[in-house]
Amino acid sequence: MSLELAVTHVMGTASKYVPRNVSRVGGHAREGNCIQRSFRKFAILSKTGVSTVGTTSVTGVMGTSPIAATALTGFGLIADSSNTFSTSSLVSGSIYAADYAPPTPNMLTVAVLDMQGAYVDAAGRKDPDHTELGSAGSIEGLTLEPGLYKWSTDVGFTSSLTFEGTNNTDTDIWILQIDGDVKVGSGAEVILAGEALPENIFWQIAGSTEIGTYSHVKGIFMCNTKIMFKTGSSMTGAALAQTAVTMEATTIVKASVCDATVGCIEG
């Protein structure tokens, strides 16, 4: 799937990107065709489990597959009488695992395959507008405007990173292709400006992701391995891991990502 972008450069560390004919990753098209993705209703979706310690709060739906519910630890799960889902005082929505009663296993299989498909989609976008932005993978203090970005290294920031839109939520899309790990420093923050939306920011991460203590990030994190939330960290968006998600007194609020086939969970 192509991503066509008109690019205008400005002075300084930031560059302006005005997207045209841009489509969302793994969701409905902005302009053009794109496949609906069932994973989009999840605040957290993993393949090898989700664990938490401390007072965690998840606003949204959570799931894991193909592993069983025993890999969901620290949540004090309460099984529904239908055995198709469970609940927890730490999670506002339903919680699903591969060993629950039908139709849950099939639903999760489809969601995980779609999650993997969206990762491949994002990783395969061609002709990035900016490559190796920052210094040796450090994107500390930068302002990123809509566009396709690519790094062949680890990427991180220690204090702040800003996504600045053009006040057009229909076309302002960010895709970050990262071949290494992502590390967010303790107390760091992702800042949104110009009506940038978390659900329009796609982090495609080939390695692992570490969200530092008391830091706050925004966006859809699609990680090829694990996502680790350190003590007091938080996210507005979604954590989609092809291995595990671990949390320590973490707050995750799912951004509103609407999908015509599965509906919306408002964050």
C-alpha positions as CSV (number, residue, x, y, z in Angstrom):
1,M,0.0,0.0,0.0
2,S,1.5,3.3,-1.0
3,L,1.8,6.5,1.1
4,E,2.0,9.6,-1.1
5,L,3.1,12.7,0.6
6,A,3.9,16.3,-0.5
7,V,6.8,17.6,1.5
8,T,7.8,21.1,2.4
9,H,10.9,21.8,4.4
10,V,11.3,24.6,6.9
11,M,14.3,26.0,8.8
12,G,15.4,24.3,12.0
13,T,15.0,20.7,13.3
14,A,11.3,20.3,12.3
15,S,10.0,19.8,8.8
16,K,6.5,20.3,7.6
17,Y,4.7,17.5,5.9
18,V,1.4,18.0,4.1
19,P,-0.1,14.6,3.4
20,R,-2.3,13.8,0.4
21,N,-3.9,10.5,-0.6
22,V,-3.0,9.2,2.9
23,S,-4.6,6.2,4.4
24,R,-4.6,5.0,8.0
25,V,-2.6,1.9,8.9
26,G,-4.8,-1.1,9.3
27,G,-8.0,0.9,9.3
28,H,-10.5,2.8,7.2
29,A,-8.9,4.9,4.5
30,R,-8.6,8.6,4.7
31,E,-8.3,8.7,0.9
32,G,-8.0,5.4,-0.9
33,N,-8.6,1.8,0.0
34,C,-7.6,0.1,3.3
35,I,-8.7,-3.0,5.1
36,Q,-10.8,-2.7,8.3
37,R,-8.9,-4.1,11.2
38,S,-10.6,-5.9,14.2
39,F,-7.7,-5.2,16.5
40,R,-8.6,-1.5,16.7
41,K,-11.1,-2.0,19.6
42,F,-8.3,-3.1,22.0
43,A,-6.4,-0.8,24.4
44,I,-4.0,-3.7,24.9
45,L,-3.5,-6.7,22.7
46,S,-0.6,-9.2,23.0
47,K,0.4,-12.7,22.0
48,T,2.1,-13.9,25.1
49,G,0.3,-12.2,28.0
50,V,-0.2,-9.1,30.0
51,S,1.0,-8.6,33.5
52,T,0.8,-5.8,36.1
53,V,1.9,-4.9,39.6
54,G,0.7,-1.9,41.6
55,T,-2.4,0.2,41.0
56,T,-2.8,0.0,37.2
57,S,-5.8,1.5,35.3
58,V,-6.7,0.5,31.8
59,T,-9.6,2.3,30.0
60,G,-10.6,0.0,27.2
61,V,-10.7,-3.7,26.1
62,M,-7.7,-6.0,26.7
63,G,-6.9,-9.4,25.1
64,T,-4.2,-12.0,24.6
65,S,-3.9,-14.9,22.1
66,P,-2.9,-17.6,21.4
67,I,-1.9,-17.9,25.1
68,A,-4.4,-18.7,27.8
69,A,-5.8,-16.5,30.5
70,T,-3.2,-17.7,33.0
71,A,-0.8,-15.3,31.2
72,L,-3.0,-12.4,32.4
73,T,-1.5,-11.8,35.8
74,G,-2.1,-9.2,38.5
75,F,-5.6,-8.3,37.4
76,G,-7.7,-10.4,39.8
77,L,-9.8,-11.7,36.9
78,I,-13.5,-12.4,37.4
79,A,-14.9,-14.8,34.8
80,D,-18.3,-13.9,33.3
81,S,-20.9,-16.6,33.5
82,S,-20.7,-17.0,29.8
83,N,-17.0,-17.8,30.1
84,T,-16.5,-15.7,26.9
85,F,-14.7,-12.9,28.8
86,S,-13.6,-11.8,32.2
87,T,-13.5,-8.5,34.1
88,S,-11.2,-6.7,36.5
89,S,-11.4,-3.7,38.8
90,L,-8.3,-2.4,37.0
91,V,-9.8,-2.6,33.5
92,S,-12.9,-0.7,32.3
93,G,-13.7,-3.0,29.4
94,S,-13.9,-6.7,28.8
95,I,-10.8,-9.0,29.0
96,Y,-10.4,-11.8,26.5
97,A,-8.0,-14.8,26.3
98,A,-7.6,-17.6,23.8
99,D,-9.0,-20.3,26.2
100,Y,-12.3,-18.7,26.8
101,A,-15.5,-20.0,25.3
102,P,-16.5,-19.4,21.6
103,P,-16.7,-17.0,19.9
104,T,-13.8,-15.5,21.8
105,P,-11.0,-17.7,20.4
106,N,-11.9,-17.0,16.8
107,M,-12.3,-13.3,17.5
108,L,-8.9,-13.1,19.0
109,T,-7.3,-15.1,16.2
110,V,-8.6,-12.6,13.7
111,A,-7.6,-9.6,15.9
112,V,-4.0,-10.9,16.3
113,L,-3.7,-11.6,12.6
114,D,-5.0,-8.1,11.8
115,M,-2.5,-6.7,14.4
116,Q,0.3,-8.5,12.6
117,G,-1.0,-7.3,9.2
118,A,-1.1,-3.7,10.3
119,Y,2.5,-4.0,11.5
120,V,3.6,-5.3,8.2
121,D,1.6,-2.6,6.4
122,A,3.3,0.1,8.4
123,A,6.7,-1.4,8.0
124,G,6.3,-1.7,4.3
125,R,5.4,1.9,3.5
126,K,7.9,3.2,0.9
127,D,9.7,6.5,0.3
128,P,9.9,8.0,3.7
129,D,9.9,11.8,4.0
130,H,12.6,11.8,6.6
131,T,15.2,9.2,7.5
132,E,17.5,9.1,10.6
133,L,16.0,12.3,12.0
134,G,17.8,13.5,15.1
135,S,21.2,12.5,16.4
136,A,22.1,8.8,16.6
137,G,18.4,8.0,17.2
138,S,17.8,10.7,19.7
139,I,14.6,12.6,18.8
140,E,14.7,14.7,22.0
141,G,12.9,18.0,21.7
142,L,11.9,17.6,18.1
143,T,8.6,18.5,16.4
144,L,7.3,16.1,13.9
145,E,4.6,17.1,11.5
146,P,2.5,14.7,9.5
147,G,4.5,12.3,7.3
148,L,6.4,9.0,7.0
149,Y,9.6,8.7,9.1
150,K,12.2,6.0,9.2
151,W,15.1,5.1,11.5
152,S,17.5,2.1,11.1
153,T,18.6,2.5,14.8
154,D,17.1,2.6,18.3
155,V,15.1,5.7,18.9
156,G,14.5,7.6,22.2
157,F,13.8,10.9,23.9
158,T,14.5,12.0,27.4
159,S,12.2,14.9,28.0
160,S,9.7,15.8,25.2
161,L,8.6,15.0,21.7
162,T,6.0,17.0,19.9
163,F,3.6,16.0,17.1
164,E,2.2,19.1,15.4
165,G,-0.7,18.8,13.0
166,T,-2.1,21.1,10.4
167,N,-5.5,21.3,12.2
168,N,-6.9,18.7,9.7
169,T,-7.6,15.5,11.5
170,D,-8.7,13.9,8.2
171,T,-5.3,14.0,6.7
172,D,-2.8,14.5,9.5
173,I,-1.2,11.0,9.8
174,W,2.2,10.0,11.3
175,I,3.9,6.7,10.7
176,L,7.2,6.1,12.5
177,Q,9.2,3.1,11.1
178,I,11.8,2.1,13.7
179,D,14.2,-0.8,13.1
180,G,15.4,-0.9,16.7
181,D,14.1,-0.4,20.2
182,V,12.2,2.6,21.5
183,K,13.1,4.0,24.9
184,V,11.2,6.9,26.6
185,G,13.1,8.6,29.4
186,S,11.7,9.0,33.0
187,G,9.3,11.8,33.2
188,A,9.3,12.4,29.4
189,E,6.2,13.5,27.6
190,V,4.7,13.3,24.1
191,I,3.0,16.7,23.3
192,L,0.3,17.1,20.7
193,A,-0.4,20.4,18.9
194,G,-2.4,21.5,15.9
195,E,-5.2,19.1,16.6
196,A,-2.9,16.1,16.3
197,L,-4.7,12.9,17.5
198,P,-3.2,9.9,19.3
199,E,-5.1,7.5,17.0
200,N,-3.4,9.1,14.0
201,I,0.2,8.4,15.2
202,F,1.5,4.9,14.4
203,W,4.7,3.7,16.0
204,Q,6.0,0.6,14.1
205,I,8.8,-0.8,16.3
206,A,10.9,-3.8,15.2
207,G,12.4,-4.2,18.7
208,S,11.1,-3.6,22.2
209,T,9.5,-0.5,23.8
210,E,10.3,0.8,27.2
211,I,8.1,3.6,28.6
212,G,10.1,5.2,31.5
213,T,8.9,6.0,35.0
214,Y,6.2,8.7,35.2
215,S,6.4,9.4,31.5
216,H,3.4,9.9,29.2
217,V,3.2,8.8,25.6
218,K,0.6,9.0,22.9
219,G,-0.1,7.0,19.8
220,I,-0.7,3.4,18.6
221,F,2.4,1.4,19.5
222,M,2.7,-1.6,17.3
223,C,5.7,-3.5,18.7
224,N,7.3,-6.6,17.2
225,T,8.4,-7.8,20.6
226,K,7.5,-6.5,24.1
227,I,6.2,-3.3,25.5
228,M,7.3,-2.4,29.1
229,F,5.6,0.3,31.1
230,K,7.7,1.4,34.1
231,T,6.3,2.7,37.4
232,G,3.8,5.5,37.0
233,S,4.0,5.6,33.2
234,S,1.0,6.3,31.1
235,M,-0.3,6.1,27.5
236,T,-3.1,7.6,25.5
237,G,-3.5,5.3,22.6
238,A,-3.0,1.5,22.4
239,A,-0.3,-1.0,23.2
240,L,-0.2,-3.8,20.5
241,A,2.6,-6.3,21.3
242,Q,3.6,-9.4,19.4
243,T,5.0,-10.8,22.6
244,A,4.1,-9.4,26.1
245,V,3.0,-6.2,27.8
246,T,4.2,-5.5,31.3
247,M,2.9,-2.7,33.5
248,E,3.9,-1.2,36.9
249,A,1.2,1.1,38.3
250,T,0.4,2.1,34.7
251,T,-2.4,4.1,33.2
252,I,-3.6,3.4,29.7
253,V,-6.5,5.2,28.1
254,K,-7.5,4.0,24.7
255,A,-7.7,6.7,22.1
256,S,-11.0,6.8,20.2
257,V,-10.4,4.7,17.0
258,C,-13.6,4.2,15.1
259,D,-14.0,1.2,12.8
260,A,-17.1,0.6,10.8
261,T,-17.1,-3.1,11.5
262,V,-16.3,-3.2,15.2
263,G,-17.4,0.2,16.5
264,C,-15.5,2.4,18.9
265,I,-14.2,2.5,22.4
266,E,-14.0,6.0,23.6
267,G,-10.9,6.9,25.6
